[in-house]
């Protein structure tokens, strides 16, 4: 990615949902699990099966469902 946000990530203090596409070749699951999720104290990660980087376009109903479930907590 063009912008390095790694120094700002630990400052995120609100409940955070990280949605990752199982087949995403841009933001790979292992890099999110290693570099992003552990550095956001409030982060919860959900993997969207059988989708890639454009999961909001590929499976919008599933994305909406994940967000609704997260907001209910």
Secondary structure, DSSP 8 states (H G I E B T S, - for coil): --S--HHHHTT--S-EEEEEETT-SSS-HHHIIIIIGGGSTTEEEEEETT--TTHHHH-HHHHHHHHHHHHH-
